[in-house]
Amino acid sequence: MFDTHTQISKYRVLHFLKAMDPAGIEKGIMSLYRQMDRTEIQFDFAVHSLHEGYYEKEIRQLGGAVFRVPSPKGDLWRFKKEWDRTLRDWSHTSNKSQLGIPIAVHSHSAYFSGIVLRQAAKAGVSVRIAASHRVNASAGGIRGLYMKAMSNLIRKYATHRLSCSRIAGSSLFGHDWNPDGKSMGIVPNALDLNPFMHIRSTTRESLRRAWFNSNNIEGPVVLHIGRFVKEKNHRFILDVFQSLLDSVPTAILILAGEGPELQNMKAEAEQRGLLQKVQFLGIVDQIPELIAAADVFLFPSITEGLGMAVIEAQAGGLPCLVSDAIPEEADIGIDRLFRLSLNDSKELWVQQIIDLLQFTRPPVQFIEAALVARKYVASSLYPLMKEIYTYGSAEIHS
């Protein structure tokens, strides 16, 4: 809700998503939010989680408001009633208190965006954006009927259908989804490049001592950043790392993130006798520092809409070994991203990691130019999003 910290702006955009915790989508939104001109456009957020999100305090400090609605999984009719009330409050209070003109609802909730945007249309919101961030598995039965019904609502009520990659776009919007540069398009997740550039002045040895709880790390550090869910394939990571130890016994594996599979993976690492070699860091704020301290980034996802962590790793110049499920859009063009199939042997994955240990990091100017050219940098993405939010049209990268 609006409070005394809410900042007056020319326009307001309401983002809808589950929670404002640090994951790829949320980090991208926050990178853009911090960098953009908030006197022109202010972000507000509607979340359907009971807990206080990781970024909510910062959102309020930046002048945004957070609205809490009930989860649609418990009672859909109650959700619709509360979402309608939230839309009215957001719109009415913004106008009455002159906090800014409410111009857009930006939904990041996959198929459920259909209902979110239908209600936004009924509330008179002129720009209604459905965003696709992941690859959705096909389904039959009740789930399949739900997906079809929501897809129809998205087609009817979304003024824009945006995606972080072609595969994520066609997964949610259908195979006839064609980035046309107008109402449909590929919009990169935003990245704050400055921390990645500045961290190069810090010595790698001091970073390793600070991050890895040891003053004597001689071996290479394999890093993975990602939520502990089955799609991220942490068991495969443990398999590959265990095989790597046969050739590089001094290697260390760092796993950053949280999620429902975390305890299972800790138990598995203990069963395999790897706890002395694997560190679980939980949620990490200083991603650039962590990337600068590592030697190789390992990201063997089963499915992936984009893989923002892969973008961050390349921003830090870290060589990346990923599965072939990672979209082409994740390659920023600095020759530090390498793909293997999950069907390839563990030995091949291990040998590729060993080969990547020989790579040096490209110059920061080269990385910066590549990221800016692909609009992964928040400062270059903001003009595009401003045009979409305020005018409902823009030349979107396709």
Protein Blocks (a to p, Z undefined) as FASTA:
>chain_A
ZZfklccdfbdcddddfbdcddfklmmmmmmmmmmcfklpccdddddbfbdcfklmmmmm
nopacdddddfklommlmmmmmmmmmmmmmmmmmmnonapcfbdcdfehjmlmmmmmmmm
mnopabdcdddfbdcdddehjllmmmmmmmmmmmmmmmbdcdfbfklmmmmnopkbcceh
imgccddddddfklmmmmmmpcfklmmmmmnopabdfbdcddddddddfklommmmmmmm
mmmmmmmmmbccddededjklmmmmmmmmmnopmmmpccebjafklmlmmmmmmbdcddb
fbdfkopmlmmmmmnopacdddfkbcfklpgolopaccddfkbcfklmmmmmmmmmmpcc
ddfklmmmmmmmnopafklmmmmmmmmmmnopacddZZ
